[in-house]
Amino acid sequence: MGKISLDGIEFFAYHGCYKEEQLTGSKFVVDLCVESDTSSAEQSDLLHDTVNYVALYNCVKTEMEQKSHLLEHLAMRIIRSVIDQFPSVTDIELKVSKLNPPVGGKVKQVSFITSWNRK
C-alpha cells in the first residue's frame, strides 16, 4: 500500500452560507491524501498502474467549481468523485479550508477534516 498526497491545492471559489460569500468568493485550500495498492506501479513504472495525481486534482477542481453552502457537503462531494473514479483507493484523508472566513474577527482559516475508508 502507498499514499499519494496533494497538499495545499489553492482555489478561488464561491462556497458559503451567506449571500455575500456566494457573490464575492473566497480563497480555499484543499489537502487530499489517498491510499491505494501501489505495488504494481512500484515494479512497472507505468502510470496506469497507480492513481494519477493529475486526475485526482481534476476531481477536486471539478467539485470546487460547484457551489456548496457547507464545507462538509463540499468534502463529501470530493470524496465521492475520487471513489467513483478510482476504485483502487482504499482510504482518503481530506481537509478543506476557507481562508479569512467571515466570523467577525481575525481568523486565518476554518477547516473541515474528514476521512473515508472502503470497508
CNS distance restraints for C-alpha pairs under 8 A (distance, minus, plus):
assign (resid   1 and name CA) (resid  35 and name CA) 6.68 0.50 0.50
assign (resid   1 and name CA) (resid  36 and name CA) 5.48 0.50 0.50
assign (resid   1 and name CA) (resid  37 and name CA) 4.22 0.50 0.50
assign (resid   1 and name CA) (resid  38 and name CA) 5.56 0.50 0.50
assign (resid   1 and name CA) (resid  39 and name CA) 6.82 0.50 0.50
assign (resid   2 and name CA) (resid  35 and name CA) 5.58 0.50 0.50
assign (resid   2 and name CA) (resid  36 and name CA) 5.64 0.50 0.50
assign (resid   2 and name CA) (resid  37 and name CA) 6.04 0.50 0.50
assign (resid   2 and name CA) (resid  38 and name CA) 5.51 0.50 0.50
assign (resid   2 and name CA) (resid  39 and name CA) 7.98 0.50 0.50
assign (resid   3 and name CA) (resid  33 and name CA) 6.54 0.50 0.50
assign (resid   3 and name CA) (resid  34 and name CA) 5.48 0.50 0.50
assign (resid   3 and name CA) (resid  35 and name CA) 4.36 0.50 0.50
assign (resid   3 and name CA) (resid  36 and name CA) 6.44 0.50 0.50
assign (resid   4 and name CA) (resid  33 and name CA) 5.61 0.50 0.50
assign (resid   4 and name CA) (resid  34 and name CA) 5.39 0.50 0.50
assign (resid   4 and name CA) (resid  35 and name CA) 6.48 0.50 0.50
assign (resid   4 and name CA) (resid  51 and name CA) 7.64 0.50 0.50
assign (resid   4 and name CA) (resid  53 and name CA) 7.35 0.50 0.50
assign (resid   5 and name CA) (resid  31 and name CA) 7.49 0.50 0.50
assign (resid   5 and name CA) (resid  32 and name CA) 5.67 0.50 0.50
assign (resid   5 and name CA) (resid  33 and name CA) 4.13 0.50 0.50
assign (resid   5 and name CA) (resid  34 and name CA) 6.43 0.50 0.50
assign (resid   6 and name CA) (resid  31 and name CA) 5.79 0.50 0.50
assign (resid   6 and name CA) (resid  32 and name CA) 5.17 0.50 0.50
assign (resid   6 and name CA) (resid  33 and name CA) 6.25 0.50 0.50
assign (resid   6 and name CA) (resid  53 and name CA) 7.50 0.50 0.50
assign (resid   6 and name CA) (resid  57 and name CA) 7.63 0.50 0.50
assign (resid   7 and name CA) (resid  30 and name CA) 6.87 0.50 0.50
assign (resid   7 and name CA) (resid  31 and name CA) 4.52 0.50 0.50
assign (resid   7 and name CA) (resid  32 and name CA) 6.37 0.50 0.50
assign (resid   8 and name CA) (resid  29 and name CA) 5.56 0.50 0.50
assign (resid   8 and name CA) (resid  30 and name CA) 5.67 0.50 0.50
assign (resid   8 and name CA) (resid  31 and name CA) 5.50 0.50 0.50
assign (resid   9 and name CA) (resid  29 and name CA) 5.35 0.50 0.50
assign (resid   9 and name CA) (resid  30 and name CA) 5.00 0.50 0.50
assign (resid   9 and name CA) (resid  31 and name CA) 6.39 0.50 0.50
assign (resid  10 and name CA) (resid  27 and name CA) 7.17 0.50 0.50
assign (resid  10 and name CA) (resid  28 and name CA) 5.80 0.50 0.50
assign (resid  10 and name CA) (resid  29 and name CA) 4.64 0.50 0.50
assign (resid  10 and name CA) (resid  30 and name CA) 6.60 0.50 0.50
assign (resid  11 and name CA) (resid  27 and name CA) 5.78 0.50 0.50
assign (resid  11 and name CA) (resid  28 and name CA) 5.18 0.50 0.50
assign (resid  11 and name CA) (resid  29 and name CA) 6.37 0.50 0.50
assign (resid  11 and name CA) (resid  64 and name CA) 7.47 0.50 0.50
assign (resid  12 and name CA) (resid  25 and name CA) 6.66 0.50 0.50
assign (resid  12 and name CA) (resid  26 and name CA) 5.58 0.50 0.50
assign (resid  12 and name CA) (resid  27 and name CA) 4.53 0.50 0.50
assign (resid  12 and name CA) (resid  28 and name CA) 6.09 0.50 0.50
assign (resid  13 and name CA) (resid  25 and name CA) 5.29 0.50 0.50
assign (resid  13 and name CA) (resid  26 and name CA) 5.68 0.50 0.50
assign (resid  13 and name CA) (resid  27 and name CA) 6.44 0.50 0.50
assign (resid  13 and name CA) (resid  28 and name CA) 7.00 0.50 0.50
assign (resid  13 and name CA) (resid  64 and name CA) 6.59 0.50 0.50
assign (resid  13 and name CA) (resid  65 and name CA) 6.62 0.50 0.50
assign (resid  13 and name CA) (resid  67 and name CA) 7.68 0.50 0.50
assign (resid  14 and name CA) (resid  21 and name CA) 6.12 0.50 0.50
assign (resid  14 and name CA) (resid  22 and name CA) 4.56 0.50 0.50
assign (resid  14 and name CA) (resid  23 and name CA) 6.75 0.50 0.50
assign (resid  14 and name CA) (resid  24 and name CA) 7.06 0.50 0.50
assign (resid  14 and name CA) (resid  25 and name CA) 4.21 0.50 0.50
assign (resid  14 and name CA) (resid  26 and name CA) 6.29 0.50 0.50
assign (resid  14 and name CA) (resid  67 and name CA) 5.91 0.50 0.50
assign (resid  14 and name CA) (resid  68 and name CA) 7.80 0.50 0.50
assign (resid  15 and name CA) (resid  21 and name CA) 6.54 0.50 0.50
assign (resid  15 and name CA) (resid  22 and name CA) 5.83 0.50 0.50
assign (resid  15 and name CA) (resid  25 and name CA) 6.96 0.50 0.50
assign (resid  15 and name CA) (resid  26 and name CA) 7.66 0.50 0.50
assign (resid  15 and name CA) (resid  67 and name CA) 5.20 0.50 0.50
assign (resid  15 and name CA) (resid  68 and name CA) 5.02 0.50 0.50
assign (resid  15 and name CA) (resid  69 and name CA) 5.55 0.50 0.50
assign (resid  15 and name CA) (resid  70 and name CA) 7.07 0.50 0.50
assign (resid  15 and name CA) (resid  71 and name CA) 7.68 0.50 0.50
assign (resid  16 and name CA) (resid  21 and name CA) 5.43 0.50 0.50
assign (resid  16 and name CA) (resid  22 and name CA) 6.06 0.50 0.50
assign (resid  16 and name CA) (resid  67 and name CA) 7.97 0.50 0.50
assign (resid  16 and name CA) (resid  68 and name CA) 6.45 0.50 0.50
assign (resid  16 and name CA) (resid  69 and name CA) 4.35 0.50 0.50
assign (resid  16 and name CA) (resid  70 and name CA) 6.04 0.50 0.50
assign (resid  16 and name CA) (resid  71 and name CA) 7.86 0.50 0.50
assign (resid  17 and name CA) (resid  21 and name CA) 7.15 0.50 0.50
assign (resid  17 and name CA) (resid  22 and name CA) 7.66 0.50 0.50
assign (resid  17 and name CA) (resid  69 and name CA) 4.60 0.50 0.50
assign (resid  17 and name CA) (resid  70 and name CA) 6.79 0.50 0.50
assign (resid  18 and name CA) (resid  22 and name CA) 6.70 0.50 0.50
assign (resid  19 and name CA) (resid  23 and name CA) 6.31 0.50 0.50
assign (resid  20 and name CA) (resid  24 and name CA) 5.85 0.50 0.50
assign (resid  20 and name CA) (resid  25 and name CA) 7.74 0.50 0.50
assign (resid  21 and name CA) (resid  25 and name CA) 5.18 0.50 0.50
assign (resid  21 and name CA) (resid  26 and name CA) 6.98 0.50 0.50
assign (resid  22 and name CA) (resid  67 and name CA) 7.76 0.50 0.50
assign (resid  26 and name CA) (resid  98 and name CA) 7.08 0.50 0.50
assign (resid  26 and name CA) (resid  99 and name CA) 6.95 0.50 0.50
assign (resid  26 and name CA) (resid 100 and name CA) 7.79 0.50 0.50
assign (resid  27 and name CA) (resid  98 and name CA) 6.14 0.50 0.50
assign (resid  27 and name CA) (resid  99 and name CA) 5.48 0.50 0.50
assign (resid  27 and name CA) (resid 100 and name CA) 7.83 0.50 0.50
assign (resid  28 and name CA) (resid  96 and name CA) 7.16 0.50 0.50
assign (resid  28 and name CA) (resid  97 and name CA) 5.46 0.50 0.50
assign (resid  28 and name CA) (resid  98 and name CA) 4.56 0.50 0.50
assign (resid  28 and name CA) (resid  99 and name CA) 5.77 0.50 0.50
assign (resid  29 and name CA) (resid  96 and name CA) 6.03 0.50 0.50
assign (resid  29 and name CA) (resid  97 and name CA) 5.14 0.50 0.50
assign (resid  29 and name CA) (resid  98 and name CA) 6.65 0.50 0.50
assign (resid  29 and name CA) (resid  99 and name CA) 7.54 0.50 0.50
assign (resid  30 and name CA) (resid  94 and name CA) 7.35 0.50 0.50
assign (resid  30 and name CA) (resid  95 and name CA) 5.68 0.50 0.50
assign (resid  30 and name CA) (resid  96 and name CA) 4.65 0.50 0.50
assign (resid  30 and name CA) (resid  97 and name CA) 6.29 0.50 0.50
assign (resid  31 and name CA) (resid  94 and name CA) 5.75 0.50 0.50
assign (resid  31 and name CA) (resid  95 and name CA) 5.10 0.50 0.50
assign (resid  31 and name CA) (resid  96 and name CA) 6.64 0.50 0.50
assign (resid  32 and name CA) (resid  92 and name CA) 7.29 0.50 0.50
assign (resid  32 and name CA) (resid  93 and name CA) 5.92 0.50 0.50
assign (resid  32 and name CA) (resid  94 and name CA) 4.72 0.50 0.50
assign (resid  32 and name CA) (resid  95 and name CA) 6.61 0.50 0.50
assign (resid  33 and name CA) (resid  92 and name CA) 5.72 0.50 0.50
assign (resid  33 and name CA) (resid  93 and name CA) 5.09 0.50 0.50
assign (resid  33 and name CA) (resid  94 and name CA) 6.47 0.50 0.50
assign (resid  34 and name CA) (resid  89 and name CA) 6.39 0.50 0.50
assign (resid  34 and name CA) (resid  90 and name CA) 7.45 0.50 0.50
assign (resid  34 and name CA) (resid  91 and name CA) 5.64 0.50 0.50
assign (resid  34 and name CA) (resid  92 and name CA) 4.53 0.50 0.50
assign (resid  34 and name CA) (resid  93 and name CA) 6.46 0.50 0.50
assign (resid  35 and name CA) (resid  89 and name CA) 5.66 0.50 0.50
assign (resid  35 and name CA) (resid  90 and name CA) 5.66 0.50 0.50
assign (resid  35 and name CA) (resid  91 and name CA) 5.01 0.50 0.50
assign (resid  35 and name CA) (resid  92 and name CA) 6.44 0.50 0.50
assign (resid  36 and name CA) (resid  50 and name CA) 7.88 0.50 0.50
assign (resid  36 and name CA) (resid  51 and name CA) 7.54 0.50 0.50
assign (resid  36 and name CA) (resid  88 and name CA) 5.80 0.50 0.50
assign (resid  36 and name CA) (resid  89 and name CA) 4.66 0.50 0.50
assign (resid  36 and name CA) (resid  90 and name CA) 5.61 0.50 0.50
assign (resid  36 and name CA) (resid  91 and name CA) 7.28 0.50 0.50
assign (resid  37 and name CA) (resid  50 and name CA) 7.84 0.50 0.50
assign (resid  37 and name CA) (resid  88 and name CA) 7.05 0.50 0.50
assign (resid  37 and name CA) (resid  89 and name CA) 7.72 0.50 0.50
assign (resid  38 and name CA) (resid  42 and name CA) 6.16 0.50 0.50
assign (resid  38 and name CA) (resid  49 and name CA) 7.29 0.50 0.50
assign (resid  38 and name CA) (resid  50 and name CA) 5.84 0.50 0.50
assign (resid  39 and name CA) (resid  43 and name CA) 6.55 0.50 0.50
assign (resid  40 and name CA) (resid  44 and name CA) 5.96 0.50 0.50
assign (resid  40 and name CA) (resid  49 and name CA) 5.82 0.50 0.50
assign (resid  40 and name CA) (resid  50 and name CA) 7.53 0.50 0.50
assign (resid  41 and name CA) (resid  45 and name CA) 5.16 0.50 0.50
assign (resid  41 and name CA) (resid  46 and name CA) 5.76 0.50 0.50
assign (resid  41 and name CA) (resid  47 and name CA) 7.04 0.50 0.50
assign (resid  41 and name CA) (resid  48 and name CA) 7.88 0.50 0.50
assign (resid  41 and name CA) (resid  49 and name CA) 4.79 0.50 0.50
assign (resid  41 and name CA) (resid  50 and name CA) 5.58 0.50 0.50
assign (resid  44 and name CA) (resid  49 and name CA) 7.49 0.50 0.50
assign (resid  45 and name CA) (resid  49 and name CA) 7.85 0.50 0.50
assign (resid  46 and name CA) (resid  50 and name CA) 7.53 0.50 0.50
assign (resid  47 and name CA) (resid  51 and name CA) 7.60 0.50 0.50
assign (resid  47 and name CA) (resid  52 and name CA) 6.64 0.50 0.50
assign (resid  48 and name CA) (resid  52 and name CA) 7.51 0.50 0.50
assign (resid  51 and name CA) (resid  55 and name CA) 7.90 0.50 0.50
assign (resid  51 and name CA) (resid  56 and name CA) 7.62 0.50 0.50
assign (resid  51 and name CA) (resid  86 and name CA) 7.12 0.50 0.50
assign (resid  51 and name CA) (resid  88 and name CA) 7.98 0.50 0.50
assign (resid  51 and name CA) (resid  89 and name CA) 7.91 0.50 0.50
assign (resid  52 and name CA) (resid  56 and name CA) 6.40 0.50 0.50
assign (resid  53 and name CA) (resid  57 and name CA) 6.09 0.50 0.50
assign (resid  54 and name CA) (resid  58 and name CA) 6.31 0.50 0.50
assign (resid  55 and name CA) (resid  59 and name CA) 6.33 0.50 0.50
assign (resid  56 and name CA) (resid  60 and name CA) 6.60 0.50 0.50
assign (resid  56 and name CA) (resid  82 and name CA) 6.77 0.50 0.50
assign (resid  57 and name CA) (resid  61 and name CA) 6.11 0.50 0.50
assign (resid  58 and name CA) (resid  62 and name CA) 5.96 0.50 0.50
assign (resid  59 and name CA) (resid  63 and name CA) 6.52 0.50 0.50
assign (resid  59 and name CA) (resid  78 and name CA) 6.61 0.50 0.50
assign (resid  59 and name CA) (resid  81 and name CA) 5.91 0.50 0.50
assign (resid  59 and name CA) (resid  82 and name CA) 6.24 0.50 0.50
assign (resid  60 and name CA) (resid  64 and name CA) 6.09 0.50 0.50
assign (resid  60 and name CA) (resid  78 and name CA) 5.72 0.50 0.50
assign (resid  60 and name CA) (resid  81 and name CA) 7.94 0.50 0.50
assign (resid  61 and name CA) (resid  65 and name CA) 6.33 0.50 0.50
assign (resid  62 and name CA) (resid  66 and name CA) 7.07 0.50 0.50
assign (resid  63 and name CA) (resid  74 and name CA) 7.06 0.50 0.50
assign (resid  63 and name CA) (resid  77 and name CA) 6.57 0.50 0.50
assign (resid  63 and name CA) (resid  78 and name CA) 5.95 0.50 0.50
assign (resid  63 and name CA) (resid  81 and name CA) 8.00 0.50 0.50
assign (resid  64 and name CA) (resid  74 and name CA) 7.43 0.50 0.50
assign (resid  68 and name CA) (resid  73 and name CA) 6.56 0.50 0.50
assign (resid  68 and name CA) (resid  74 and name CA) 5.88 0.50 0.50
assign (resid  69 and name CA) (resid  73 and name CA) 7.47 0.50 0.50
assign (resid  70 and name CA) (resid  74 and name CA) 6.44 0.50 0.50
assign (resid  71 and name CA) (resid  75 and name CA) 6.00 0.50 0.50
assign (resid  71 and name CA) (resid  96 and name CA) 6.70 0.50 0.50
assign (resid  71 and name CA) (resid  97 and name CA) 7.91 0.50 0.50
assign (resid  71 and name CA) (resid 111 and name CA) 7.70 0.50 0.50
assign (resid  71 and name CA) (resid 112 and name CA) 6.18 0.50 0.50
assign (resid  72 and name CA) (resid  76 and name CA) 6.35 0.50 0.50
assign (resid  72 and name CA) (resid 112 and name CA) 6.43 0.50 0.50
assign (resid  73 and name CA) (resid  77 and name CA) 6.34 0.50 0.50
assign (resid  74 and name CA) (resid  78 and name CA) 6.37 0.50 0.50
assign (resid  75 and name CA) (resid  79 and name CA) 6.28 0.50 0.50
assign (resid  75 and name CA) (resid  94 and name CA) 7.22 0.50 0.50
assign (resid  75 and name CA) (resid  95 and name CA) 7.75 0.50 0.50
assign (resid  75 and name CA) (resid  96 and name CA) 6.73 0.50 0.50
assign (resid  75 and name CA) (resid 112 and name CA) 7.78 0.50 0.50
assign (resid  75 and name CA) (resid 114 and name CA) 7.74 0.50 0.50
assign (resid  76 and name CA) (resid  80 and name CA) 6.12 0.50 0.50
assign (resid  77 and name CA) (resid  81 and name CA) 6.17 0.50 0.50
assign (resid  78 and name CA) (resid  82 and name CA) 6.30 0.50 0.50
assign (resid  79 and name CA) (resid  83 and name CA) 6.22 0.50 0.50
assign (resid  79 and name CA) (resid  92 and name CA) 7.41 0.50 0.50
assign (resid  79 and name CA) (resid 116 and name CA) 7.74 0.50 0.50
assign (resid  80 and name CA) (resid  84 and name CA) 5.97 0.50 0.50
assign (resid  81 and name CA) (resid  85 and name CA) 6.21 0.50 0.50
assign (resid  82 and name CA) (resid  86 and name CA) 5.82 0.50 0.50
assign (resid  83 and name CA) (resid  87 and name CA) 5.69 0.50 0.50
assign (resid  83 and name CA) (resid  89 and name CA) 6.56 0.50 0.50
assign (resid  89 and name CA) (resid 118 and name CA) 7.82 0.50 0.50
assign (resid  90 and name CA) (resid 117 and name CA) 5.56 0.50 0.50
assign (resid  90 and name CA) (resid 118 and name CA) 5.07 0.50 0.50
assign (resid  91 and name CA) (resid 115 and name CA) 7.36 0.50 0.50
assign (resid  91 and name CA) (resid 116 and name CA) 5.60 0.50 0.50
assign (resid  91 and name CA) (resid 117 and name CA) 4.22 0.50 0.50
assign (resid  91 and name CA) (resid 118 and name CA) 6.36 0.50 0.50
assign (resid  92 and name CA) (resid 115 and name CA) 5.38 0.50 0.50
assign (resid  92 and name CA) (resid 116 and name CA) 5.06 0.50 0.50
assign (resid  92 and name CA) (resid 117 and name CA) 6.31 0.50 0.50
assign (resid  93 and name CA) (resid 113 and name CA) 7.65 0.50 0.50
assign (resid  93 and name CA) (resid 114 and name CA) 6.09 0.50 0.50
assign (resid  93 and name CA) (resid 115 and name CA) 4.40 0.50 0.50
assign (resid  93 and name CA) (resid 116 and name CA) 6.66 0.50 0.50
assign (resid  94 and name CA) (resid 113 and name CA) 5.73 0.50 0.50
assign (resid  94 and name CA) (resid 114 and name CA) 5.43 0.50 0.50
assign (resid  94 and name CA) (resid 115 and name CA) 6.03 0.50 0.50
assign (resid  95 and name CA) (resid 111 and name CA) 6.56 0.50 0.50
assign (resid  95 and name CA) (resid 112 and name CA) 5.67 0.50 0.50
assign (resid  95 and name CA) (resid 113 and name CA) 4.35 0.50 0.50
assign (resid  95 and name CA) (resid 114 and name CA) 6.53 0.50 0.50
assign (resid  96 and name CA) (resid 111 and name CA) 5.46 0.50 0.50
assign (resid  96 and name CA) (resid 112 and name CA) 5.36 0.50 0.50
assign (resid  96 and name CA) (resid 113 and name CA) 6.54 0.50 0.50
assign (resid  97 and name CA) (resid 109 and name CA) 6.17 0.50 0.50
assign (resid  97 and name CA) (resid 110 and name CA) 5.47 0.50 0.50
assign (resid  97 and name CA) (resid 111 and name CA) 4.08 0.50 0.50
assign (resid  97 and name CA) (resid 112 and name CA) 6.46 0.50 0.50
assign (resid  98 and name CA) (resid 109 and name CA) 5.37 0.50 0.50
assign (resid  98 and name CA) (resid 110 and name CA) 5.41 0.50 0.50
assign (resid  98 and name CA) (resid 111 and name CA) 6.36 0.50 0.50
assign (resid  99 and name CA) (resid 108 and name CA) 5.85 0.50 0.50
assign (resid  99 and name CA) (resid 109 and name CA) 4.25 0.50 0.50
assign (resid  99 and name CA) (resid 110 and name CA) 6.72 0.50 0.50
assign (resid 100 and name CA) (resid 106 and name CA) 7.40 0.50 0.50
assign (resid 100 and name CA) (resid 107 and name CA) 5.85 0.50 0.50
assign (resid 100 and name CA) (resid 108 and name CA) 5.17 0.50 0.50
assign (resid 100 and name CA) (resid 109 and name CA) 5.34 0.50 0.50
assign (resid 100 and name CA) (resid 110 and name CA) 7.87 0.50 0.50
assign (resid 101 and name CA) (resid 107 and name CA) 6.70 0.50 0.50
assign (resid 101 and name CA) (resid 108 and name CA) 7.52 0.50 0.50
assign (resid 101 and name CA) (resid 109 and name CA) 6.16 0.50 0.50
assign (resid 101 and name CA) (resid 110 and name CA) 6.69 0.50 0.50
assign (resid 103 and name CA) (resid 107 and name CA) 7.48 0.50 0.50
